[in-house]
Amino acid sequence: MKCVARIPRAALILGWLGVIPFAACAVLTVTGGVLNYSAAINALVVYGAIILSFMGGAQWGLAMVTASADYKLMGFRLAVSVVPALVAFGLALMPSASALFGLATAFALLFLHDVALAGNDAAPAWYPALRAQLTAAVVACLIFGALLNPLASLKFCANWKQHRQTHYGSLITSFCYRSR
């Protein structure tokens, strides 16, 4: 728990406030309620894309502050900081279940990049501890929404039923028939 104590309070509180829409949308993708299932899963994809882009902006800021006179390193880090926004844009155009899994993967990979930056003193020492907490929560919400959403599950099963003979056989087929 020492790492958590060193995280600035404002960063910790604001970071967790940013997780609330992920959690709310993930729950609504399963339960419905204020938003119908389709709107909830679309909101989860859009919010995930926005926050992934925001995280790219954080990378841009770190690159500007820490790269100093090494213009080659700064150029590389600035280029890398644009990738999350481009990935988010592409994922936002994909079917929802694929987009949610893609966003979860992108957040996990960006976390690994952030850990490497902190190891090279290019990010605050407390940053990986904060990102670990937030990334775990965000990835869990995205996967929860993708796996447990009735629309995503039905679409997944429909796609796999078409290919059941050539891919995984009766295991997936029996799961899909039971999940309806």
Rosetta silent file (secondary structure, phi, psi, omega in degrees, C-alpha in Angstrom):
SEQUENCE: MKCVARIPRAALILGWLGVIPFAACAVLTVTGGVLNYSAAINALVVYGAIILSFMGGAQWGLAMVTASADYKLMGFRLAVSVVPALVAFGLALMPSASALFGLATAFALLFLHDVALAGNDAAPAWYPALRAQLTAAVVACLIFGALLNPLASLKFCANWKQHRQTHYGSLITSFCYRSR
SCORE:     score description
SCORE:     0.000 S_00000001
   1 L     0.000   -4.758 -179.647    0.000    0.000    0.000 S_00000001
   2 H   -60.520  -39.199 -178.602    2.993    2.347    0.108 S_00000001
   3 H   -61.914  -40.677 -178.541    2.581    3.141   -3.603 S_00000001
   4 H   -64.193  -37.693 -178.794   -1.041    4.222   -3.125 S_00000001
   5 H   -65.097  -27.535 -178.207   -0.050    6.611   -0.309 S_00000001
   6 H   -85.207  -13.372  178.797    2.389    8.387   -2.627 S_00000001
   7 L   -69.956  128.037  177.712   -0.163    8.994   -5.385 S_00000001
   8 L   -56.308  136.199 -174.785   -1.287   12.624   -5.193 S_00000001
   9 H   -55.626  -43.606 -179.301   -4.801   12.749   -3.777 S_00000001
  10 H   -61.541  -42.566  179.721   -6.178   14.848   -6.641 S_00000001
  11 H   -64.852  -40.237  179.939   -4.847   12.401   -9.247 S_00000001
  12 H   -65.335  -48.141 -178.472   -6.289    9.438   -7.361 S_00000001
  13 H   -65.978  -48.617 -179.103   -9.734   10.987   -6.903 S_00000001
  14 H   -65.006  -37.134  177.008   -9.994   12.380  -10.419 S_00000001
  15 H   -61.099  -45.992 -179.803   -8.720    9.132  -11.913 S_00000001
  16 H   -70.325  -31.559  174.002  -11.366    7.090  -10.119 S_00000001
  17 H   -62.590  -34.067  177.340  -14.067    9.603  -11.043 S_00000001
  18 H   -68.670  -19.072  178.340  -13.100    8.912  -14.658 S_00000001
  19 H   -80.813  -23.068 -175.963  -13.805    5.208  -14.103 S_00000001
  20 H   -54.889  -47.798  178.004  -17.420    5.861  -13.055 S_00000001
  21 H   -61.908  -33.825  175.167  -18.750    6.201  -16.635 S_00000001
  22 H   -60.841  -49.242 -177.758  -16.985    2.941  -17.587 S_00000001
  23 H   -64.484  -44.570 -179.067  -18.614    1.123  -14.687 S_00000001
  24 H   -62.343  -46.666  179.912  -22.034    2.700  -15.240 S_00000001
  25 H   -65.926  -38.865  179.093  -22.065    1.920  -18.959 S_00000001
  26 H   -61.942  -43.765  178.420  -20.789   -1.625  -18.383 S_00000001
  27 H   -64.755  -42.973 -178.969  -23.612   -2.298  -15.920 S_00000001
  28 H   -67.523  -25.325  177.140  -26.175   -0.708  -18.249 S_00000001
  29 H   -66.392  -22.647 -178.966  -25.006   -2.885  -21.167 S_00000001
  30 H   -99.481  -42.687 -172.926  -26.239   -5.849  -19.165 S_00000001
  31 H   -93.128  -18.706 -171.267  -29.176   -4.511  -17.167 S_00000001
  32 L    71.341 -152.150  178.770  -30.594   -1.873  -19.471 S_00000001
  33 L   116.058 -123.187 -177.656  -32.375    0.862  -17.579 S_00000001
  34 L   -58.218  -40.041  176.004  -31.764    4.525  -18.301 S_00000001
  35 L  -112.356  145.922  173.099  -30.186    3.567  -21.625 S_00000001
  36 L   -72.625  169.427 -175.048  -31.236    0.648  -23.777 S_00000001
  37 H   -55.138  -46.660 -176.819  -28.642   -2.067  -24.359 S_00000001
  38 H   -63.935  -44.115  179.346  -27.495   -0.712  -27.708 S_00000001
  39 H   -65.326  -37.924 -179.397  -27.101    2.872  -26.461 S_00000001
  40 H   -66.082  -43.781 -179.014  -25.223    1.680  -23.367 S_00000001
  41 H   -69.883  -35.894  175.967  -22.727   -0.395  -25.336 S_00000001
  42 H   -65.188  -40.264  177.683  -22.237    2.463  -27.817 S_00000001
  43 H   -62.690  -39.122  178.862  -21.659    4.851  -24.902 S_00000001
  44 H   -64.594  -42.172  178.039  -19.084    2.449  -23.467 S_00000001
  45 H   -64.809  -47.244 -177.545  -17.239    2.294  -26.798 S_00000001
  46 H   -64.440  -46.050  179.929  -17.349    6.067  -27.293 S_00000001
  47 H   -64.222  -39.720  176.280  -16.240    6.864  -23.744 S_00000001
  48 H   -60.530  -41.624  178.845  -13.464    4.267  -24.008 S_00000001
  49 H   -66.164  -39.688  178.858  -12.280    5.854  -27.256 S_00000001
  50 H   -63.651  -46.758 -177.426  -12.358    9.326  -25.700 S_00000001
  51 H   -69.684  -36.616  175.787  -10.353    8.258  -22.648 S_00000001
  52 H   -61.804  -41.039  176.323   -7.848    6.284  -24.750 S_00000001
  53 H   -63.654  -41.498  177.326   -7.319    9.457  -26.802 S_00000001
  54 H   -59.352  -40.922  179.533   -6.948   11.442  -23.579 S_00000001
  55 H   -65.192  -33.546  173.170   -4.264    8.997  -22.425 S_00000001
  56 H   -63.369  -38.089  176.307   -2.423    9.670  -25.684 S_00000001
  57 H   -64.061  -36.250  175.752   -2.568   13.354  -24.799 S_00000001
  58 H   -63.018  -38.811  177.074   -1.017   12.541  -21.428 S_00000001
  59 H   -63.564  -39.309  178.256    1.807   10.810  -23.312 S_00000001
  60 H   -60.464  -46.223  179.197    2.254   13.940  -25.431 S_00000001
  61 H   -61.506  -42.858  177.936    2.562   16.049  -22.275 S_00000001
  62 H   -63.329  -39.128  179.662    5.131   13.691  -20.750 S_00000001
  63 H   -64.522  -40.934 -179.016    7.122   13.752  -23.990 S_00000001
  64 H   -65.928  -36.624 -175.483    7.164   17.554  -24.058 S_00000001
  65 H   -80.623  -39.625 -169.423    8.332   17.829  -20.449 S_00000001
  66 H   -98.702  -17.893 -174.078   10.905   15.062  -20.259 S_00000001
  67 L   -78.248  -19.250  177.301   12.531   14.816  -23.690 S_00000001
  68 L    42.287 -119.182 -171.655   14.316   18.195  -23.334 S_00000001
  69 L   -85.464  -10.322 -179.671   17.150   18.626  -25.855 S_00000001
  70 L   -82.892   87.189 -174.404   17.020   15.121  -27.360 S_00000001
  71 H   -66.233  -30.397  178.404   14.826   16.022  -30.327 S_00000001
  72 H   -66.372  -45.792  177.638   15.018   12.552  -31.834 S_00000001
  73 H   -64.047  -43.636  179.923   13.686   10.977  -28.625 S_00000001
  74 H   -62.824  -41.921  178.083   11.050   13.667  -28.283 S_00000001
  75 H   -60.363  -42.991  177.860    9.960   13.139  -31.907 S_00000001
  76 H   -63.000  -47.247 -177.748    9.617    9.403  -31.319 S_00000001
  77 H   -67.306  -34.091  175.370    7.665    9.890  -28.098 S_00000001
  78 H   -66.015  -41.161  178.124    5.385   12.482  -29.720 S_00000001
  79 H   -62.507  -43.922  178.999    4.707   10.051  -32.565 S_00000001
  80 H   -62.779  -34.181 -177.147    3.906    7.274  -30.085 S_00000001
  81 H   -68.634  -18.208  179.508    1.554    9.616  -28.210 S_00000001
  82 H   -83.580  -23.310 -175.868   -0.634    9.975  -31.313 S_00000001
  83 H   -57.363  -45.409 -179.569   -1.153    6.208  -31.666 S_00000001
  84 H   -57.101  -39.344  179.001   -3.833    5.880  -28.926 S_00000001
  85 H   -66.515  -40.008  178.987   -6.084    8.443  -30.641 S_00000001
  86 H   -67.099  -41.255  177.147   -5.679    6.727  -34.012 S_00000001
  87 H   -63.953  -44.693 -179.826   -6.384    3.317  -32.483 S_00000001
  88 H   -59.608  -43.279  179.027   -9.405    4.707  -30.623 S_00000001
  89 H   -61.037  -47.767  179.231  -10.803    6.185  -33.833 S_00000001
  90 H   -61.759  -42.262 -179.512  -10.405    2.896  -35.688 S_00000001
  91 H   -67.361  -33.684  179.803  -11.932    0.881  -32.868 S_00000001
  92 H   -64.445  -19.861  179.650  -14.912    3.240  -32.633 S_00000001
  93 L   -90.315   -6.059 -176.250  -15.783    2.252  -36.213 S_00000001
  94 L   -89.600  165.924  172.815  -15.780   -1.488  -35.458 S_00000001
  95 L   -57.566  150.187 -168.699  -18.645   -3.674  -34.206 S_00000001
  96 H   -57.736  -46.395 -177.995  -19.179   -3.109  -30.499 S_00000001
  97 H   -63.447  -43.049  177.818  -17.849   -6.378  -29.064 S_00000001
  98 H   -64.008  -40.310  179.444  -14.688   -6.151  -31.176 S_00000001
  99 H   -63.320  -41.821 -179.023  -14.278   -2.492  -30.254 S_00000001
 100 H   -66.534  -42.626  176.902  -14.577   -3.247  -26.532 S_00000001
 101 H   -65.557  -39.892  177.573  -12.010   -6.050  -26.676 S_00000001
 102 H   -63.538  -41.919  177.273   -9.736   -3.835  -28.770 S_00000001
 103 H   -63.368  -42.715  178.852  -10.063   -0.964  -26.295 S_00000001
 104 H   -59.471  -43.687  178.476   -9.276   -3.309  -23.391 S_00000001
 105 H   -64.002  -43.776 -179.248   -6.148   -4.476  -25.219 S_00000001
 106 H   -63.400  -41.886  177.597   -5.116   -0.913  -26.068 S_00000001
 107 H   -63.840  -39.701  179.179   -5.488    0.233  -22.448 S_00000001
 108 H   -65.793  -43.237  178.876   -3.421   -2.738  -21.246 S_00000001
 109 H   -66.029  -38.839  178.475   -0.666   -2.065  -23.797 S_00000001
 110 H   -66.117  -34.901  175.183   -0.624    1.628  -22.952 S_00000001
 111 H   -61.108  -45.256  178.619   -0.261    0.713  -19.281 S_00000001
 112 H   -60.819  -38.780  176.348    2.834   -1.368  -20.113 S_00000001
 113 H   -63.618  -42.852  179.164    4.226    1.610  -22.026 S_00000001
 114 H   -63.394  -38.338  177.529    3.558    3.878  -19.025 S_00000001
 115 H   -63.419  -42.136  178.059    5.373    1.482  -16.694 S_00000001
 116 H   -63.891  -39.456  178.512    8.366    1.536  -19.021 S_00000001
 117 H   -63.447  -42.610  179.644    8.319    5.338  -19.086 S_00000001
 118 H   -65.685  -34.504  177.467    8.272    5.546  -15.305 S_00000001
 119 H   -66.009  -24.834  177.759   11.175    3.102  -15.182 S_00000001
 120 L   -98.604   16.436 -178.611   13.142    5.520  -17.372 S_00000001
 121 L    59.209   28.096  178.041   12.187    8.503  -15.190 S_00000001
 122 L   -97.911    0.375  176.370    9.999    9.849  -18.004 S_00000001
 123 L  -145.473  157.226  179.271    6.881    9.757  -15.789 S_00000001
 124 L   -58.556  148.893 -177.518    6.354   10.340  -12.074 S_00000001
 125 L   -60.803  -30.178 -178.981    7.264    7.377   -9.867 S_00000001
 126 L   -80.366  -14.147 -173.485    3.676    7.131   -8.579 S_00000001
 127 H   -59.105  -44.835  178.873    2.176    7.037  -12.081 S_00000001
 128 H   -61.855  -35.702  179.351    2.385    3.244  -12.636 S_00000001
 129 H   -65.372  -41.517  177.242    0.630    2.567   -9.320 S_00000001
 130 H   -65.922  -47.249 -178.556   -2.223    4.867  -10.295 S_00000001
 131 H   -63.923  -33.463  178.521   -2.395    3.483  -13.824 S_00000001
 132 H   -61.066  -46.847 -179.992   -2.407   -0.107  -12.538 S_00000001
 133 H   -62.604  -51.576 -175.412   -5.532    0.534  -10.483 S_00000001
 134 H   -67.499  -40.825  179.912   -7.351    2.499  -13.139 S_00000001
 135 H   -64.647  -42.201  178.001   -6.337    0.233  -16.019 S_00000001
 136 H   -59.191  -44.187 -179.420   -7.484   -2.883  -14.152 S_00000001
 137 H   -66.744  -44.350 -178.285  -10.871   -1.295  -13.497 S_00000001
 138 H   -65.181  -47.053 -179.856  -11.261    0.027  -17.051 S_00000001
 139 H   -61.728  -41.290  177.973  -10.224   -3.251  -18.699 S_00000001
 140 H   -61.507  -43.568  179.207  -12.599   -5.185  -16.419 S_00000001
 141 H   -63.914  -42.696 -179.657  -15.490   -2.867  -17.350 S_00000001
 142 H   -64.963  -43.910  179.933  -14.762   -3.137  -21.070 S_00000001
 143 H   -69.197  -40.465  176.574  -14.531   -6.926  -20.991 S_00000001
 144 H   -56.308  -48.704 -179.922  -17.605   -7.160  -18.752 S_00000001
 145 H   -63.342  -37.858 -178.494  -19.571   -5.075  -21.240 S_00000001
 146 H   -72.981  -41.693 -175.659  -18.336   -7.096  -24.208 S_00000001
 147 H   -80.730  -36.155 -171.750  -18.887  -10.546  -22.719 S_00000001
 148 H  -101.145   -3.831  178.197  -22.094  -10.064  -20.787 S_00000001
 149 L   -70.821  127.864 -178.799  -23.988   -7.725  -23.083 S_00000001
 150 H   -58.274  -39.822 -179.649  -26.944   -9.613  -24.575 S_00000001
 151 H   -67.329  -43.707  179.823  -26.502   -8.013  -28.009 S_00000001
 152 H   -65.314  -40.611 -179.737  -22.776   -8.710  -28.135 S_00000001
 153 H   -63.656  -42.991  179.756  -23.281  -12.289  -26.953 S_00000001
 154 H   -65.762  -40.221  179.196  -25.915  -12.993  -29.592 S_00000001
 155 H   -65.638  -42.619  177.796  -23.754  -11.489  -32.340 S_00000001
 156 H   -58.547  -47.773 -178.197  -20.744  -13.499  -31.140 S_00000001
 157 H   -65.456  -39.413  179.244  -22.775  -16.698  -31.169 S_00000001
 158 H   -62.649  -42.017  179.107  -24.262  -15.985  -34.596 S_00000001
 159 H   -65.513  -41.254 -177.500  -20.799  -15.473  -36.075 S_00000001
 160 H   -74.490  -28.587  177.325  -19.431  -18.635  -34.486 S_00000001
 161 H   -63.207  -35.530  179.941  -22.402  -20.751  -35.527 S_00000001
 162 H   -65.271  -29.972 -174.590  -21.549  -19.970  -39.149 S_00000001
 163 L  -113.526   13.985 -172.989  -18.004  -21.257  -38.662 S_00000001
 164 L   -61.003  -32.992 -178.578  -18.505  -23.977  -36.035 S_00000001
 165 L   -67.697  -37.975 -174.406  -17.533  -26.814  -38.369 S_00000001
 166 L   -93.543  -13.993 -175.952  -14.163  -25.350  -39.284 S_00000001
 167 L  -107.808  -95.629 -169.164  -13.176  -23.765  -35.991 S_00000001
 168 L  -106.020    6.739  173.260  -13.954  -25.002  -32.514 S_00000001
 169 L    66.710 -144.817 -169.534  -16.673  -27.526  -33.116 S_00000001
 170 H   -73.157  -19.001 -179.119  -19.403  -28.409  -30.683 S_00000001
 171 H   -61.217  -51.987  179.124  -17.966  -26.621  -27.632 S_00000001
 172 H   -67.833  -41.239 -178.981  -18.785  -23.134  -28.947 S_00000001
 173 H   -59.083  -45.600 -178.854  -21.978  -24.354  -30.598 S_00000001
 174 H   -67.346  -37.053  176.444  -23.315  -25.785  -27.344 S_00000001
 175 H   -61.392  -44.878 -177.554  -22.380  -22.598  -25.454 S_00000001
 176 H   -66.121  -40.190  179.971  -24.209  -20.469  -28.028 S_00000001
 177 H   -68.568  -35.111  178.599  -27.346  -22.560  -28.002 S_00000001
 178 H   -72.118  -31.279 -174.173  -27.444  -22.487  -24.176 S_00000001
 179 H   -76.875  -13.451  178.911  -26.862  -18.734  -23.971 S_00000001
 180 L   -76.569    0.000    0.000  -29.989  -17.918  -25.958 S_00000001
